[in-house]
Amino acid sequence: MSRKSEHHGEVPPTAGLPLRRKDLGLPIGGADTNLAASLASFLGVEATQIECSGTAALVVALTALKRLAPERDEVIVPAYTCPLVALAVVHCGLKLYVCDLQVDTLDMDIAHLRRLCNSHTLAVVPTHLGGRVSDVTAALACARNVGAWTIEDAAQALGARVGADSVGTLGDIGFFSLAVGKGLSLFEGGVLVVRDPVLRKACLQASADTVPRRIGWELRRSLELLGYALLYDPAWMRWVYGRPLRKALRRGDWSGAAGDEFDLSIPLHRVGRWRQAVGIRALSRLPAFLAQGTAQAQRRRERIADIVGVQVLEDSASVPGAAGVWPVLLLRLPTGASRDALLNASWGSGCGLSVPFARALPDYERYAHLVVPQPDENLFNARDWASRLVAISNSPWLDDARFEKFCRTLAEHCERSG
């Protein structure tokens, strides 16, 4: 990487693993295209299941559970989570309920979750947001108490662990995303992990019955992956990421700037041999890349800790032995006004600043109709998180000089907030 691109290019919003030219070769044999087996070895599990996106993986999981318990039709997710989760639930013909978060962590509010769980609950979906490990055990207990299942949303947490176990294996089902900018990317891809053999068989059958082979979609994703390999570089990111971002900001469209504007339909198709081979080759470099990111995050957390009023989010204190991954550093600012001022000053500057999601799910005009209304629940904590949370990229392309400049701007806006 040239000094010019390092200091003058655009920093991506997350620390994605860059692809190399040798990753793009044609597959050689069967083992070279069995990404499911390679990821099972990486995660330390018996088997995994490859789908075309993290959203598709969730659709397959919900479809399997719905077949096992057709009398249940409610799914509970965090009120502050990716809108794609809501789209997956509704795609499966299920009712979406949202649970508030805790005051000081991104864990689900267990008191609220207990009130929501009942004999109609099919699944509870705790989320490891931004690579931070969430408390799955408490959500699992609530679900089990009413005979429901737990699906871990580990879309942003491939490589995170609790002790010797990977996240995604703590509940009944877990899924990861292999989307653009993730630690490991096929441009779009998803991974299902299922502990119980009966559930695993049900998920395989649900995929076989509902996910077709679509050559057109796979060709499109293959071309997009090739483009990602060529353009995921600071010099090109200014055009492929920065330019659309700044265009959305000029319109005042924070949802668009956050990447929250999704097509309401969900593509379902098989992942081809070439993209799986690319993933296998890149996977060999992922452990070293994650270790580098953890070391960088540790240094930068210490710097941000010196800024009064800023909370750097850690793994849940309720999970002993948690060791998350660091695609971003999640920061909670003292007030919504200080958060908004920081975004207005720096979001489009190319330093890797972003928000995980622009709003709590019921507050999106585009997605509010997907959520079952809860008149007696104000979701205060989720809305507070949505108003005060930002993410700063942990990409190695965010050099120390630019990071220090961001920290000074961050401190300035926190001081103004009082």
C-alpha positions in Angstrom: 0.0 0.0 0.0 1.5 3.3 -1.0 1.9 6.2 1.5 -0.4 8.3 -0.7 -3.3 5.9 -0.6 -2.7 5.3 3.2 -3.1 8.9 4.1 -5.4 10.3 1.4 -7.7 7.4 0.5 -11.1 6.5 2.1 -11.2 4.3 5.1 -13.9 1.6 4.9 -16.5 1.6 7.7 -15.4 -1.8 8.9 -12.2 -3.9 9.0 -12.8 -6.3 6.1 -10.1 -8.8 5.1 -8.7 -7.7 1.7 -8.5 -10.4 -1.0 -5.4 -11.2 -2.8 -4.8 -12.1 -6.5 -4.0 -15.7 -5.6 -7.4 -16.0 -3.8 -9.2 -15.6 -7.2 -7.8 -18.7 -9.0 -10.1 -21.3 -10.3 -11.0 -24.2 -8.0 -8.8 -27.3 -8.3 -10.8 -30.1 -6.7 -13.6 -31.0 -4.3 -11.8 -30.0 -1.1 -11.0 -26.6 -2.7 -14.7 -25.8 -2.9 -16.0 -27.2 0.4 -16.2 -23.9 2.3 -18.6 -25.5 4.8 -15.9 -28.0 5.9 -13.2 -25.4 6.1 -15.4 -23.1 8.3 -16.4 -26.0 10.5 -12.7 -26.6 11.2 -12.1 -22.9 11.8 -15.1 -22.6 14.2 -14.4 -26.0 15.9 -17.8 -27.5 15.1 -18.9 -30.7 13.5 -20.5 -29.0 10.4 -21.6 -25.7 8.9 -24.1 -24.9 6.1 -23.3 -22.3 3.4 -26.1 -20.0 2.2 -26.1 -17.0 -0.1 -26.3 -14.4 2.7 -26.6 -14.0 6.4 -30.2 -13.0 5.8 -30.8 -16.2 3.7 -29.2 -18.2 6.5 -31.8 -16.8 9.0 -34.6 -17.4 6.5 -33.5 -21.1 6.2 -33.3 -21.4 10.0 -36.7 -19.9 10.6 -38.3 -22.0 7.9 -36.9 -25.2 9.5 -38.2 -24.2 13.0 -41.6 -23.2 11.6 -41.9 -26.7 10.1 -41.1 -28.3 13.4 -43.5 -26.1 15.4 -46.2 -24.8 13.0 -48.4 -23.6 15.9 -45.8 -21.0 16.8 -45.5 -17.8 14.8 -43.7 -15.1 16.8 -40.1 -14.1 16.7 -38.4 -11.7 19.2 -35.4 -9.7 18.1 -33.6 -6.7 19.7 -35.3 -3.4 19.0 -31.9 -2.0 17.8 -30.7 -4.4 15.1 -30.2 -4.8 11.4 -33.4 -4.2 9.4 -32.5 -7.3 7.3 -33.4 -9.4 10.4 -36.9 -7.9 10.3 -37.2 -8.7 6.6 -36.2 -12.3 7.1 -38.8 -12.8 9.8 -41.6 -11.3 7.8 -40.4 -13.2 4.6 -41.1 -16.4 6.5 -44.7 -15.4 7.3 -43.9 -14.8 11.0 -44.8 -12.0 13.4 -41.9 -9.7 14.5 -41.7 -8.5 18.1 -38.9 -6.3 19.3 -37.3 -6.3 22.8 -35.7 -3.4 24.5 -32.0 -3.4 25.4 -30.4 -3.0 28.7 -29.3 0.5 30.0 -25.6 -0.1 29.9 -25.1 -3.0 27.5 -26.4 -4.2 24.1 -27.8 -7.3 25.8 -31.6 -7.7 25.5 -33.6 -6.5 28.5 -34.4 -9.7 30.2 -37.5 -8.4 32.1 -39.0 -7.2 28.8 -38.0 -10.4 27.0 -39.8 -12.5 29.7 -43.0 -10.5 29.1 -42.8 -11.1 25.4 -42.1 -14.8 25.5 -45.2 -17.0 25.4 -46.5 -20.2 23.9 -46.6 -18.6 20.5 -42.9 -17.7 20.5 -41.0 -19.6 17.9 -37.5 -18.1 18.4 -35.5 -15.4 20.2 -32.6 -13.8 18.3 -29.9 -12.3 20.5 -27.3 -10.3 18.6 -23.5 -10.0 18.8 -23.5 -6.4 17.4 -20.3 -5.1 15.9 -18.3 -8.1 17.0 -19.1 -7.6 20.7 -20.1 -10.8 22.5 -23.7 -10.6 23.9 -25.3 -12.6 26.7 -26.9 -15.6 24.9 -27.4 -17.7 28.1 -30.1 -15.4 29.6 -32.0 -15.2 26.3 -31.7 -19.0 25.9 -33.2 -19.5 29.4 -36.2 -17.2 28.5 -36.8 -19.1 25.2 -36.5 -22.5 26.8 -38.9 -21.6 29.5 -41.7 -21.3 26.9 -40.5 -24.1 24.6 -38.9 -21.8 22.0 -35.5 -21.9 20.3 -32.7 -19.4 20.3 -31.0 -18.2 17.1 -27.7 -16.3 17.6 -27.2 -13.4 15.2 -23.4 -13.5 14.9 -23.4 -11.8 11.5 -20.7 -9.4 12.5 -18.8 -11.7 14.8 -17.0 -14.5 12.9 -14.0 -15.4 15.0 -15.5 -14.3 18.3 -15.4 -16.8 21.1 -16.5 -17.6 24.6 -13.8 -19.6 26.2 -13.0 -22.4 23.8 -16.4 -22.1 22.0 -17.2 -20.0 19.0 -20.2 -17.6 19.2 -23.0 -18.9 17.1 -22.7 -22.3 18.9 -24.1 -21.1 22.3 -27.8 -21.1 21.3 -29.7 -23.7 19.3 -28.7 -22.2 15.9 -26.3 -19.5 14.9 -25.5 -17.6 11.7 -22.7 -15.5 10.4 -22.5 -13.1 7.4 -19.8 -13.2 4.7 -21.0 -10.0 3.2 -18.9 -7.2 1.8 -16.6 -5.6 4.4 -16.9 -8.5 6.8 -13.8 -10.3 8.2 -14.3 -12.9 5.5 -16.3 -12.0 2.4 -17.7 -13.7 -0.6 -19.3 -10.3 -1.4 -22.5 -11.9 -0.2 -22.7 -15.2 1.8 -23.9 -16.7 5.0 -23.1 -19.6 7.4 -25.4 -21.6 9.5 -24.2 -23.5 12.6 -26.6 -26.0 14.2 -25.7 -28.0 17.3 -28.5 -30.6 17.4 -28.4 -33.2 14.7 -32.2 -33.2 14.3 -32.2 -29.4 13.9 -29.2 -29.6 11.5 -31.1 -32.1 9.3 -34.2 -29.8 9.4 -32.1 -26.8 8.3 -30.5 -28.8 5.5 -33.9 -29.9 4.3 -35.4 -26.4 4.5 -32.5 -25.2 2.3 -32.9 -28.0 -0.2 -36.6 -27.3 -0.5 -36.5 -23.4 -0.7 -33.2 -22.3 -2.1 -32.9 -22.9 -5.8 -29.9 -22.8 -8.1 -30.0 -19.4 -10.0 -27.1 -19.0 -12.4 -27.9 -15.4 -13.0 -27.7 -14.5 -9.3 -24.5 -16.4 -8.9 -22.9 -14.8 -11.9 -23.8 -11.4 -10.5 -22.3 -12.2 -7.1 -19.2 -13.6 -8.8 -18.7 -10.3 -10.7 -19.3 -8.3 -7.6 -16.8 -10.4 -5.7 -14.2 -9.8 -8.4 -15.0 -6.0 -8.2 -14.6 -6.2 -4.4 -11.2 -7.8 -4.8 -10.0 -5.1 -7.2 -11.6 -2.0 -5.5 -11.4 -2.8 -1.8 -8.4 -0.4 -1.4 -8.2 3.1 0.1 -7.7 4.8 -3.2 -10.8 3.2 -4.8 -13.0 3.4 -1.7 -13.4 7.1 -2.1 -15.4 6.4 -5.2 -17.2 3.1 -4.5 -18.1 3.9 -0.9 -17.3 7.6 -0.1 -19.0 9.2 -3.0 -22.4 7.5 -2.4 -22.0 8.2 1.4 -21.5 11.9 0.9 -24.4 12.1 -1.6 -26.7 10.6 1.0 -25.4 13.0 3.6 -26.1 16.0 1.4 -29.7 14.8 1.1 -29.9 14.5 4.9 -30.6 10.7 4.4 -28.9 9.2 7.4 -30.6 5.8 6.8 -29.1 5.7 3.3 -25.7 6.8 4.6 -25.8 4.0 7.2 -26.6 1.5 4.5 -30.0 0.7 6.0 -32.0 1.0 2.7 -32.6 -2.6 1.7 -34.7 -4.2 -1.0 -37.8 -5.7 0.7 -37.3 -9.0 -1.3 -34.6 -11.5 -0.2 -32.6 -13.2 -3.0 -32.2 -17.0 -2.4 -29.8 -19.0 -4.5 -26.9 -21.4 -4.2 -23.3 -20.3 -3.7 -21.0 -21.5 -6.5 -17.8 -23.4 -6.5 -15.6 -20.5 -7.4 -16.8 -18.2 -4.7 -16.4 -21.0 -2.1 -12.8 -21.5 -3.3 -12.1 -17.8 -2.9 -13.4 -18.0 0.6 -11.3 -21.0 1.5 -8.1 -19.4 0.4 -8.8 -16.1 2.2 -9.8 -18.0 5.4 -6.2 -19.2 5.9 -5.3 -15.5 6.6 -8.2 -14.7 8.8 -6.8 -15.7 12.2 -3.7 -13.4 11.8 -5.9 -10.6 10.5 -8.3 -10.8 13.5 -5.3 -10.9 15.9 -3.9 -7.8 14.3 -7.3 -6.1 14.6 -7.5 -7.1 18.3 -4.1 -5.6 19.0 -4.9 -2.4 17.2 -8.3 -2.1 19.0 -6.6 -2.6 22.4 -4.3 0.4 21.8 -7.1 2.6 20.4 -9.5 1.7 23.2 -6.9 3.0 25.7 -6.7 6.3 23.8 -10.4 6.8 23.6 -10.8 5.9 27.3 -8.9 9.2 28.0 -11.9 11.2 26.5 -14.3 12.1 29.2 -17.9 11.1 28.5 -17.2 8.4 25.8 -18.0 4.7 26.5 -16.1 2.2 24.5 -18.3 -0.9 24.3 -16.8 -4.1 25.5 -18.1 -7.7 25.5 -21.0 -8.3 27.9 -19.8 -8.5 31.5 -22.4 -11.3 31.9 -20.3 -13.6 29.7 -17.1 -14.9 31.4 -14.3 -15.7 28.9 -15.8 -13.6 26.1 -13.4 -12.5 23.4 -15.1 -10.6 20.6 -13.7 -9.5 17.3 -13.1 -5.9 16.3 -14.3 -4.9 12.9 -15.2 -1.5 14.5 -15.0 0.2 17.9 -18.5 1.0 19.1 -18.6 4.3 21.0 -21.5 5.7 23.1 -21.4 9.4 23.4 -22.8 11.4 26.3 -25.8 12.8 24.5 -27.6 12.5 21.2 -26.7 16.1 20.4 -23.0 15.4 20.8 -23.4 12.3 18.6 -25.2 14.2 15.9 -22.6 17.0 16.0 -19.8 14.5 15.6 -21.5 12.9 12.6 -22.2 16.2 11.0 -18.5 17.1 11.4 -16.8 13.9 10.4 -19.1 11.3 8.9 -18.2 12.2 5.3 -14.5 12.9 6.0 -13.2 9.5 5.0 -12.0 8.5 8.5 -14.2 5.4 8.8 -16.9 6.9 11.1 -20.4 5.4 10.8 -23.4 4.3 12.8 -24.3 0.6 13.1 -27.9 1.4 12.3 -29.7 4.7 12.0 -32.7 4.0 14.2 -34.5 1.5 16.3 -36.6 -0.8 14.1 -40.0 0.7 14.8 -38.7 4.2 14.0 -37.8 3.5 10.3 -40.5 4.7 8.0 -39.6 1.9 5.6 -39.8 -0.9 8.1 -42.1 0.2 10.9 -45.0 -1.8 9.4 -43.1 -5.0 9.9 -43.1 -4.7 13.7 -46.0 -5.8 15.8 -47.0 -2.6 17.8 -46.5 -2.7 21.6 -48.4 0.3 22.9 -47.3 -0.2 26.5 -43.5 -0.5 25.7 -41.6 2.7 24.9 -38.2 1.0 24.0 -36.5 3.8 25.8 -33.1 2.1 26.0 -33.0 0.9 22.4 -33.9 4.4 21.2 -31.2 5.9 23.5 -28.6 3.5 22.0 -29.7 4.5 18.5 -29.3 8.2 19.3 -25.9 8.0 21.0 -24.0 5.2 19.3 -21.3 5.6 16.6 -18.7 3.2 15.1 -15.2 4.0 14.2 -13.5 1.6 11.7 -10.8 -0.7 13.0 -9.4 -1.1 9.5 -5.6 -1.1 9.3 -6.0 1.6 6.7 -7.0 4.1 9.4 -3.5 5.2 10.3 -2.5 6.6 13.7 -2.4 10.2 12.4 -6.0 10.1 11.1 -7.1 8.2 14.2 -5.6 10.9 16.5 -7.3 13.6 14.5 -10.6 11.8 14.9 -10.0 11.5 18.7 -9.4 15.3 19.0 -12.7 15.9 17.1 -14.5 13.4 19.3 -13.1 15.1 22.5 -14.1 18.5 21.2 -17.8 17.5 20.7 -18.0 15.7 24.0 -16.6 18.7 25.8 -19.2 20.9 24.2 -21.9 18.6 25.4 -20.9 19.4 29.0 
